[in-house]
Amino acid sequence: MAYFRQKLNLPTERWDDLAGAAHDRAFVVAGAQTADLLADLRGAVGRAIQDGKSLDAFRKEFDAIVAKNGWTGWTGEGSQAGVAWRTRVIYQTNMATSYAAGRWAQLNDPELASLRPYWRYVHSDLVSHPRPQHQAWNGLVLHKDDPFWRSHFPPNGWGCKCTVKAASRAEIAAAQAKGLDSAPAGWDEIGDSTGAPPGIDKGWGHAPGANATRPLLEMVDAKLFKLDALIGAAMWEAMAPTLAMERQLAWWDTLEAWLADEYPRGRTAVVGTLKLDTLSWLADKGLPVPAGAEIAIRDALVRGAKQARHEAAQNALTHDEWRAVPALLESPGAIYLDGKSGKLIYVAEEIGPSKLAVEYDPARIKGIAAAVVESAFRVSDEAIAGAVKGGEWVPVEVSGRRAGVEPA
């Protein structure tokens, strides 16, 4: 469940739009390209994984989701057999890879690995059409650090039900006696048609869960703190397509850790970066410009030690809204300057009776060279309109338009 929860919803047109290992960080359904559709499908899959729901139960939810979202043109649509095939692929693929990621984490647990550092490949006899290569790997025992596992940790293809278990001393001895204690010849030769080693389907040559770390983002965040704001903002914008998913996932992990802790401990997390046009707007208006490009949040705010000052506590953010803060800061629907406090207020793009908003003071530096989010709240369209009309909130003009107001 931890593996599945940390995925980002990613719109895709084809199943192979995403490289194999990238599936550790993204939830995709080929042809599903709208946020609402992906969210609904993700919810159905998540419930299936968490509650152990059957394929038939998932199929009922799938039918309702397709009808609700008006999804058409997807592969498998139009025939009973096609729908059965497509739902089975979505269900089995997500169930199998999530389970495998949990097994990968379990087998790599330091305490277990110190006792049983060798792993055994186990072919499943439950498949209708066994793959000869997978049958040949049955009983193969290799050290957990052998490079074979990075590409051959199952599932190794559509419908594959193979698994891996920690090997006992007796199983290690049995493998040695049968010559199954070393990777087979040619195991790492890449096929032209699949881009994967022999016996592995296209897109499946990776160990689920093995690529969930985020060293690239950590490196960039550490570097941003040392850069001038303008340089840091430019660096982030150049790398944003690569790092946006990394930042979102890192924030989700951080948020869950903070909420699970009983007390705030003065921790800070980077959740966004100021854009160059926003920095330029502040400078042009003669307003304070922060020393760094980062926008950060402290754990005390998330845990409710500091309540939102706007429209009372009932407008405090929900768990899902806190998760959405990096996306809001990356692509806000509007940015306003509070004329009295000098703080910037980012408002979400979603249309509705209330909008997600965060405010921070770009001039206030507390130990780090970052603009620190000071409150987060929900605000109505009417309240925004009143604040703008009354001159309390000034729309920030960026990217050739005034934020919050469509060009004439």
N, C-alpha and C positions, 0 to 999 in steps of 0.2 A: 504494500500500500504506500509506503514511503516513496518508493521508486516511481509509482504511477502519479502520486500527488505532485511531485516536483516537475512534472512535464508542462511545457507551454503548448497551448493550442496554436497550431500552425496551418494556415490554409494551403492546400496543395491541389494541383490539377491531376497529377499522375502519382501512382504509388512509389515510383522511383525518383521523384523530384528531390528527395532528401537522401543524403549518403547514409549508409548503414548505421554507423556509430552515432550519428546525430539523432537517431530515434531514442537514444537514452534521454534526450532533453526535450523532445517534442512529441505531442499527440497529434497524429495526422490520420485522416480518412480520405483516401483518394477521391477527388471531385468535390469534397466539402470545403467551400471557400468563404462562407459567411460566419461571423463570430457567434451568432445565436445557434446556428446549426451545429457548429463544432462544440459549443458549450453543452448542448443537449446530448449529443452523442457521447461526449466525454463523461457526462453525468451517468448515463446508462451503463457505460463500460465500468466506471468506477464502482457503481452499485453491484455490478456483477462480480467484480473482484472482491469487494469487501464482504458482501453477504453470501457469496458462493451461489449466485443465481444461475439457473440452468440456461442453456442455449435457447430453449423455447421461450423462457421469460424475457430474455434479451430481445428476441425477435418481435415480441409484442410491443416492447418499448420502441424498437427501431421503426416499426410501422407507424406508430403514433408520432414519432419525431419527424419522419418523412412527410406525413400529412400536415403537421403543424407548420413546418418550415417551407412547404411547397417545393421540396427538393426534387428535381427531375434531371434526366440525362445521365444518371450514374450507371456505372457498369453493373449489370445484373438486373436492372429495372425491366419490368415488362413481362416476366415469366416467373412462375412459381419456383422453378429450378434455379433461375438466376438469383432470385431474392434469397433462397435458402443457401446458395453458395456464398453470396456476398456477406450475409450476416454471420455465417460460420467463420469466414476468414477474419472479419473484424473481431469477433468474440474470441476465437482461439488464439489469434496472434497476440492480442493484448493480455489475455490470461497467461499464456505460456511465457511471454517475455518478462512480464512482471514477476511471475513465480521464479523464473530463472535468475532475475536480478536479485531477488531475495536470497536465493540459494548461493549466488556468487558472494554476497555480503556475508552470509553465514559461514561459508567455507573459508573465507579470508579473515574471520574473527581471530585475533592474535592468540587467544587461549586455545581455540580448537586447532588452529594451524600449528601450534607448538607440539600438539599431541599427535595430529594426523596431517602431516604436510604433503601427503601424496593423494591424488584424486583418481577416481576410476570412472571411465566412461561406461554408461549403462544404456544399451539399446532397449527400446520399448517394443514388446510383442503385440501391443494394442493397435498398431497402425495396420490399415488394410493392405497397403502396398509398401513393404519395407524397402528402404534404399540399401543396395548392396554395400556401399561404403560405410554406412552407419552400422550395419551388421558386423562388418569387419572390425570396426572400432570397439565393439562390445568387449569389455574386460580390459581395455587398454589402461594402464596405470602409469601416470607421469607425475613428477613433482609439480606442485601448484604454480611455481614460477616458470614452468616450461612455456615457451612462446606458443606452443600448439594450442593452449587454452584460450589465448587472445582471439583466435579466429574460429576455433572449433568447439567452444563451450556452447552446448545446445540451449535452445532449439537451433538447428542448422538449416532450416528451410520451412516452407509452408506445410503445416500439418505435422511437423516433426515432434515426437513425444519423447525423445531421448532425454536423459538427465545425467547429472554427475553426482557422485557420492564420495565422501572421504574414505580412503582405502585403509583397511586394517592391515596388520602385518601379514596375516594369512593371505589376504587378497594380493598384496604386493608380491609375495612369494609365488603365488599361482600365476600371476602375470609374467614373472621372470621365467618360470618354467615353460610357458607357452610362447615366449618371445614377444610378449605384449608390454614390454617395459621401455620401449622407445618409439617415437613417432614414426609412422610408416614412410617409406621413401616417396618423395614427391609431394608430401603433405602440404607444402607451402607454394606449390606452383600455381600461378594465377591463370585461370581460363580466360580466353579472349571474349567469349560470349557472356560469361557471368561476372567477370571481374572478381571472382572468388576461387578458393582452392577446390580441388576435386571433391564432389560429394556435398558441396554447400551451394544452396540456391543464391541467385543474384540478390544482393542486398542483405544477406544473412551472415556474412563473414566477420562477425564481431561478437564479443561476449556481452550480453545484456547486463547493464549496470556497471561495467568496467570503465566506462568513459564519462561518468557523472561528475567528475571533479572539475573545478573551474580555475585552474592556475592562471589562465590568460587574463581573466577579469581581475583577479587579485593583483597581478602585476601592474595592470593599467591603473587601477585605483591607487596603488601605492605611488605610482609615478605622477598621477594627477596632483596629489597633495604637494608635490615638489615643484610644480610648474606655475608660471604666471597664469592668471585667469584666462587671458585671451588665447595663449598658447594651449592651455589645457582644454578650453572649449573647442578650439579648432581640431585638436587631436581626437577628442571624443566624437565629433561630427564625422571625421574621416573614418573612424573605426566603428561607428554606431551599428551598421548592419551586422557586423560580426559579434559585437559585444552586447547588444540589447538583450538577447536571450540569456546570456550569462548573468547579466546584472539582475534580471527579473528572478532567475532561479536562486541566486545568492540571497536576495532580499527575502524570498519566501522561507528559506532555511533559517535566516536570521530572525524573522518575525516569529516563527514557531518556537525557536529557542527562547526568545524573550518572553513570550506568553506562557511558556511552560515553567519559567522561573518565578519563584514567589515574590521576588523583590527586584526593583530596578537597580542597576549597579553602575550607572553612569556610562553605559556603552553607547557607541555611535556607529551608524552604518550609512554609507553613501547610497543614496537612492536615485540620484539624478545628476545632471550636469547642466549648467547654464548655457544657453545658446549664444552664439556670437551676436546675433541681432538684438537680443535682450541686453547684453552687456553694452552694446553700442548705444542703445536707446537710453540706458541709465547715464552713460557718459555724456551724451548729447544734452541731456536735461540738467547736467550738473549735479546729479545725484550720486550717493556713495556707490562705489563698485567694489565687490568683495575681493579679497586677496587671492582667492582660488576659485576654480570653476565648479567645484562640487556643491551639491545640495545634500545635506545630511539630516538624519533623524536620530534622536536620542531615545533610549528605551523607556525613559520615564513618560514620554508623551504617549507611546503606544500602550503602555500598561495603565494609562488613565490617571497617573499621578498629577498630570496637568490636563485639566479638562478644557475643551474648546470654549472660547469665550463668546462665541457667536450663537445666538438663539438657543441657549441653554444646553444641558447635557444630552437631551434626547436627540440632538443632531450630531452626536459623536459618531465616528466611523464604525462600521461593522467590520468583522474579520475579513470578509471578501473585499471590502473597500480599502482596507489597509494593504491588502495584497496588490491592489491596483494602483497604488501611489506611483511607482516608477513609470508605468505606462502613461499616467496623467502628466507627469513632469516632462516626459519625452514628447508627447503630442497633445498639449492642452487645447481645449476649445477656445479659451480666452485667458488673457493675463491682465490683471489690473494692478494699479498702484494705489495703496491706501494713502490718500493725501495727508492724513493726520499722523499716521505712525511711520510712514515711509516704507512699509512692508509690501512685498509683492504677493499677490494672491493668484494662484493657478486654479482655473475652473475646468472641470471635465467637459468633454465635447457632447456627451450623451444628452438627448433631448428628453425632458420630462419635468415633473413638478419640483424635483430637487436635483442639485448637481453636487458632485464631489469637489471639494476645494481644499487647498492647503495654503498656508501663508508662512512666509519666512522673512527675516530681516537681513537684507544683503550687507548691511553695514555692521552687523553685530557679530563679532568674532569671539568665540569662547574656547580657546585652547587649540583649535584647529583652523586651518585656512579654508573654511567652508561656510556657506550660508546654511544656517540651521533652521529646520522647520519648527515653528513655534506653536502652531495649532493646525488641526485638520477637522473639517466639519462638512455638513451638508447645507446647501443654501438654495432657496427657491429662485425661479426666474424673476418673480415679482420683487424679491429683495434685492437682486442684482440690479434690476432696472431702476429701483428707487435709489440705490446707492450711487449709481452712475448719474442719474438725473440730479441728485442733490449735491453732486460734486465730491462725494466722499471717496468714490472709487474712480480712478482715471484709467481708461483703456490704454494699454501699452501698445504702441505702434511697432509692429515687426513684420518683416518679410513682405513689404509692399502693401500691407493691409493693417487696419487697426484691430487688434485682437478683440474678439467679441462682437465685431460689427462687420458685416459683409461690405465689400467695396461697392460704391454707387455704379 
